[in-house]
């Protein structure tokens, strides 16, 4: 597990997990909030497979030697940049159905701005930097999703 | 025998998620042994290469032999 700058008041915890089956963001967030009752605020983001689009299924594929270590390094860099009490990243791999959660990021901090910024930074890097490949099934046909220029632009915001 | 691992759309081009190749491979030798469309994609600047879990700064310096795992990493599309 990556090390992290500790805020003076509390133990810092980083939890990073690749989930091979569906997870419950509400339950994850409740446990995270319980573990960080001393934090003044928690900012979170949930990404999910769009429903009502014509996407029938989505598959996320990682490469074990790189994917989890890379996301752990990302978590460590978020923690080095802001003073956090905790950071949680849960990312799905495998086959997903419309409406299912893909990713949960939650950052707990003494002050809200650090929590918002750390969650935002982490999501932008997960979109463009994590070793994950995504394909979508539309009208029975699988297609690999190409990186979007907007995602590269979002990443550039962080210098 | 070195194991080649194809990620993302490269697996479609290779027709498999993994390919085993005999002998010692350098970059040019590897490209010569791949089907032309796959070799062209692998040679493009968009594709990075990892040897035994470490991403190479310069894939042209690749040297792989028996027991090595070489992964081919096209642009990611996560989140």
Boltz contact constraints between the chains, C-beta under 6 A:
constraints:
  - contact:
      token1: [A, 47]
      token2: [B, 79]
      max_distance: 6.0
  - contact:
      token1: [A, 63]
      token2: [B, 7]
      max_distance: 6.0
  - contact:
      token1: [A, 63]
      token2: [B, 71]
      max_distance: 6.0
  - contact:
      token1: [A, 65]
      token2: [B, 53]
      max_distance: 6.0
  - contact:
      token1: [A, 103]
      token2: [B, 79]
      max_distance: 6.0
  - contact:
      token1: [A, 126]
      token2: [B, 78]
      max_distance: 6.0
  - contact:
      token1: [A, 126]
      token2: [B, 79]
      max_distance: 6.0
  - contact:
      token1: [A, 127]
      token2: [B, 79]
      max_distance: 6.0
  - contact:
      token1: [A, 130]
      token2: [B, 78]
      max_distance: 6.0
  - contact:
      token1: [A, 132]
      token2: [B, 76]
      max_distance: 6.0
  - contact:
      token1: [A, 132]
      token2: [B, 78]
      max_distance: 6.0
  - contact:
      token1: [A, 133]
      token2: [B, 7]
      max_distance: 6.0
  - contact:
      token1: [A, 133]
      token2: [B, 8]
      max_distance: 6.0
  - contact:
      token1: [A, 134]
      token2: [B, 77]
      max_distance: 6.0
  - contact:
      token1: [A, 144]
      token2: [B, 8]
      max_distance: 6.0
  - contact:
      token1: [A, 144]
      token2: [B, 9]
      max_distance: 6.0
  - contact:
      token1: [A, 145]
      token2: [B, 77]
      max_distance: 6.0
  - contact:
      token1: [A, 147]
      token2: [B, 75]
      max_distance: 6.0
  - contact:
      token1: [A, 147]
      token2: [B, 77]
      max_distance: 6.0
